[in-house]
Structure formats: structure tokens, C-alpha cells
Amino acid sequence: MTILDDILATKRDEVTVLRRPQTRDLLRARALDAPPARDFVGALRRPESRLAVIAECKRRSPSKGALAPDLDPAATARAYAAGGAAAMSVLTDLEYFGGRVADLQAARDAVEIPILRKDFTIDEVQIYEARAVGADAVLLILAALPDDTVVRDLHDLATALDLAVVVEAHDAAEVDRGVALGVRILGVNARDLGTFAEDLDGASALSARIPADTIAVAESAIRSA
């Protein structure tokens, strides 16, 4: 069993609770009535040779333990926005990352930049939940979603709800899957979600496989300018 396997097992239990008819119907209704989402795609499209940074709000991780246990999401969001971040990602997984939906909501209330909900999305009810709680974008991790039909269905539902979608790959086969699916935003994670080891050079090399009209996002292992 890998760390990702453990996370997904926990996530399936969470999804079982969210799929209870009353909960699912409430989330769907709130998602459909939510105010317009902020333009995540537009925020990432900067003039040529200008980098758009997605700054992250993370309390802890399975590989490194506590990172910012006393993190103030609102203050962090304001600092990121003042520093020029194009968007933010907020971890909302509680069991492994110490995140919560309230972190996302506090960050979004504090700034005008769009917010990506960073979690392990495996079911449509989580898409409704993301829109209902105020996310402007969601993450679909290909390593957690081996069935391309499921990826396409989740992607289409998110798009229909006015959410942007970052599809994450971490090797050449997954990059090629994302390209074949025609996704608008394709991220390459330098961290192996099975072992949590990092390989920035290997991830960078994969960028050549991403078409020029697709927004490419570099994820993890970046520690300096």
C-alpha cells in the first residue's frame, strides 16, 4: 500500500457520507445557486515570459509533517496576493494535510484572486461540494483516476458548474493521457504520490509533451527563484 492508496481509501469513506441523498441534494442545490466563479484560467494567462504563480496554503503533509499548524488562511492569502500571486491553492483534506473547507472560505473572503480547491477528487459529489463552498477551480489527479471516462465526466461536470480544472500528471504516460483528453490546464507534479519522492528535472522534461495552447503548471519541488 502506498500513501496515495491510504489517502484514497479515506477519501472513499468521506464520499460515502457526502453521497447520502439529503447531503448530496443540498450540495448540488448550493452549487447551482453559487455566485459566479472567479476566472482561474484568465489569471494564469500572463504576458509572455511572465510567470503566473499559484501560491499554496498547506498546514502539513504526509511526507514532511507539520508545516504551518497555526496557519491563518486569510492573512496568508492577503500576503500572497500582495506579493503578486495569480491564484491560490488551498488544501482541504483533513486527515493527511490538516486542511479544511473553512481554510478555503477564509482565504477566498480575504482576497480577489481565484482559489483552487486542492484535494483528492474521485466523485461528482465532491465537484458539487467544491462549487458550493466557494472554490473557483478543482484538481483532478490522474494517478488517483485510472479510468479516463471518469476523468472526462468529472471534468465536464466541473466545467458545467463554471469551475476551472487542473488535471495533474506525474509521468509521461499521464501527461499523454491529459493531452489526449484535451484538457485546458495540465499540471506536472514533480512529487511521486506513491512514495512522495521529488524529481524536478524529470518533471521539467515532461513539459515538452504539453501542447503550446495548453496551460502548463509546474507542481512541487520548487524552492528558489
ABEGO torsion letter per residue (X at the ends): XBAAAAAAAAAAAAAAAAABAAAAAAAAAAAAABBBBBBAAAAABBBBGBBBBBBBBBABBAAAEBABAABBAAAAAAAAAAAGBABBBBBABAAAAGBBAAAAAAAAAABABBBBBBBBBABAAAAAAAAAAGBABBBBBAAABABAAAAAAAAAAAAAAGBBBBBBBABAAAAAAAAAAGBABBBBBABBAAAGBBBAAAAAAAAAABBAABBBBBBEGBABX
